[in-house]
Structure formats: C-alpha cells, structure tokens
Amino acid sequence: MGDHPMYYGDLLTIRVSGTAQTPQATFPISLPPRPSFEQDLRKIEESEIGSRFAVEVTATDTLNREDFSENSIR
C-alpha cells in the first residue's frame, strides 16, 4: 500500500457474558452449489476474456485517480 495511511489500533472489543451453551447446530461439511449466474472463471481461456478492471490505490486518499472523501457522492 506504499505510504497510504493505515490504522493499526483495535477497531472494537466484544465482551460475552452469560452461561456457556452447548452448541446445538451442526456445521455442513460442503458448500451449497453456486447459483446459475455465478460461473467459476478460474479455468477460462485467455482468449475468452473481453476486458479487465483494475483498482488503483495511491499514497494519498485517492482511488482510481479520484479524490475520495466521506462527502463524495460517487
């Protein structure tokens, strides 16, 4: 990230209280199938790629060469 400002402190603290419970839920051992509109593109041929997208982060508060601020409407 170069000279981009980073925060290294704690973001939050979670405190849990009460009596411990025995887990009743079982976790699945496999994921559900992908939706039909979400294809697996890991094995696609280079010739099938029509365009690419890149995100550019600079040392200042710009994203894709545009100034970013909390008041930005973009």
C-alpha positions as CSV (number, residue, x, y, z in Angstrom):
1,M,0.0,0.0,0.0
2,G,3.0,2.3,-0.1
3,D,2.6,5.4,2.0
4,H,-1.2,5.1,2.2
5,P,-2.3,5.8,5.8
6,M,-3.2,2.7,7.8
7,Y,-4.8,2.2,11.2
8,Y,-3.1,-0.3,13.5
9,G,-5.2,0.0,16.6
10,D,-8.2,-2.0,17.9
11,L,-11.4,-1.5,15.9
12,L,-13.7,-3.0,18.5
13,T,-13.9,-5.1,21.6
14,I,-16.5,-7.9,22.0
15,R,-17.5,-8.9,25.5
16,V,-19.5,-12.0,26.0
17,S,-21.4,-12.7,29.2
18,G,-23.8,-15.3,30.5
19,T,-23.8,-19.1,30.8
20,A,-21.9,-21.1,28.2
21,Q,-24.3,-23.1,26.0
22,T,-23.6,-26.4,24.3
23,P,-23.7,-25.9,20.5
24,Q,-26.8,-27.4,19.0
25,A,-26.1,-26.6,15.4
26,T,-24.0,-28.8,13.2
27,F,-21.9,-27.2,10.5
28,P,-22.1,-28.5,6.9
29,I,-19.1,-30.3,5.5
30,S,-19.6,-29.0,2.0
31,L,-20.8,-25.7,0.4
32,P,-24.1,-25.4,-1.5
33,P,-23.9,-25.3,-5.3
34,R,-23.2,-22.0,-7.0
35,P,-26.2,-20.0,-8.4
36,S,-26.5,-20.3,-12.2
37,F,-25.5,-16.7,-12.7
38,E,-22.2,-17.1,-10.9
39,Q,-19.8,-19.1,-13.0
40,D,-16.4,-20.5,-12.0
41,L,-14.0,-18.5,-14.1
42,R,-10.7,-20.0,-12.8
43,K,-10.3,-22.2,-15.8
44,I,-11.4,-19.8,-18.5
45,E,-9.1,-19.4,-21.6
46,E,-7.3,-16.1,-22.0
47,S,-8.9,-15.6,-25.4
48,E,-12.4,-15.6,-23.7
49,I,-11.5,-12.6,-21.5
50,G,-13.1,-9.5,-23.1
51,S,-11.9,-6.8,-20.6
52,R,-10.2,-6.2,-17.3
53,F,-10.7,-4.0,-14.3
54,A,-8.1,-2.6,-12.0
55,V,-8.3,-0.6,-8.8
56,E,-5.5,1.9,-8.2
57,V,-4.7,3.0,-4.7
58,T,-2.2,5.8,-4.1
59,A,-0.3,7.2,-1.1
60,T,-2.9,9.9,-0.7
61,D,-6.7,9.5,-0.3
62,T,-7.4,8.8,-4.0
63,L,-9.0,5.8,-5.6
64,N,-8.6,5.3,-9.3
65,R,-7.1,8.8,-9.5
66,E,-10.1,10.5,-8.0
67,D,-10.1,12.2,-4.6
68,F,-12.1,10.2,-2.0
69,S,-13.9,11.8,0.9
70,E,-16.7,10.9,3.1
71,N,-18.8,13.6,1.4
72,S,-18.3,12.2,-2.1
73,I,-21.5,11.4,-3.9
74,R,-19.7,8.8,-6.1
